[in-house]
Amino acid sequence: MSPETLVKEPFLQTESHPFSYDSFDRYVMTTYGRFPIALDRGQGSRVWDTEGREYLDFVAGIATCTLGHAHPVLIETVTRQIQTLHHVSNLYYIPVQGELAKWLTEHSCADRAFFCNSGAEANEGAIKLARKYAHEKLNIANPIILTAHASFHGRTLATVTATGQPKYHKGFSPMMPGFYYVNYNDIEDLESAIAELDANERQVAAIMLEALQGEGGVRPGEIAYFQRVREICNEKGILLILDEVQVGMARTGKMWGYENLGIEPDIFTSAKGLGGGIPIGAMLCKSFCDVFEPGSHASTFGGNPFVCAVALSVCQTIEAEGILANVQQRGEQLRSGLRAIASKYPHSIAEVRGWGLINGMELKAEVELTSIELVKAAIAQGLLLVAAGPKVVRFVPPLIVTAAEVDRALAAVENAIVSLGN
Ligand SMILES: *Cc1c(COP(=O)(O)O)cnc(C)c1O
């Protein structure tokens, strides 16, 4: 079957499918504060709700739908792989998993990959690897992992502990031992934390950071900070783990977030954009710290033929279709457009910042307007956005977004701000 025969025409905007919010809320746990929109169709950078309303999707499943919705390559790969082999155990060799690992290591600083199903699980793998390395190579009995305030690393017990945001810890104590928090982009705080821990005979085994803090407010890492972090790690034999779950896979206009900082991590993780919306996570490392052996770590679904074939297609499409250049150009266009809006509404907007197609618009602390209110106003203008904390609105469209779509999004943002009376 050729991709052409598989791709359906975009659904008619007027088509409507009855949906019951009450029934959904009756049966699904309320772990999310949901917007009253029920989405059931997508094409490119657009999605439609059950009432037939169209939205520009600048959320992309939170920086996940790399190639947008219903991309022909995804349709072709999913169809081919489900007809061939979708799942077998890692007790056997899975050729396409090897091909994906080869592609990822050839396009990054890492030598080896482990596959799992999500960002949290990839970070769990990184934490376990760092602890095992500390025990076996550094002879540290109680290894400490430093992470940053305002970070986000996932919702499992270890990764939520690694996440330096008290609101995510509430109700779940006791938290996992072995974590310690420092201020992001603050080298003095990091150095004094290591010195203080040293003085108490608590040894730091790893430092885990995001190259750009996504969920914590779209805060890019500073080059000087990360270069010094790398030096400290080299001097002290500390592992540098970068959580690339949100910023990896071309999101920043470079393949990996760390390329913006001129450093290489020892271990890094990927998930969100890796499968273009199919659930897959990966933990990659340099060979010197690969201390896993048979039985150390595992995942039943991790790296199955289905998800690996899709992720490999996503990787190859990023290369073949010049996605990095599009991310750089559309990112510039979006940031300069948002900055123009910011200068028109200086009472409401404090700053616009980001890399490539992960950008944040920060609202003025002194105005009452919250990120959620702006997100709601944008929805009314047919634009989906996602908050990154109470004062920052995040723009993370599919990486195939067009110039015309960025212009439409900018117009919608301005209309949304005007509609709020700012
Ligand atoms: C989303 C995210 C995670 C968690 O990924 P899940 O797939 O939801 O477990 C971890 N780290 C970062 C930086 C993220 O953005």
The ligand as a Gaussian input file, in Angstrom:
#p B3LYP/6-31G(d) Opt

LIG

0 1
 C        7.440000      15.509000      29.874000
 C        8.760000      15.446000      30.524000
 C        9.137000      14.335000      31.293000
 C        8.202000      13.206000      31.590000
 O        7.861000      12.478000      30.450000
 P        6.637000      11.451000      30.513000
 O        6.674000      10.796000      29.150000
 O        5.398000      12.233000      30.762000
 O        6.931000      10.496000      31.606000
 C       10.418000      14.312000      31.818000
 N       11.270000      15.320000      31.596000
 C       10.951000      16.403000      30.862000
 C       11.963000      17.472000      30.639000
 C        9.677000      16.506000      30.303000
 O        9.336000      17.589000      29.603000

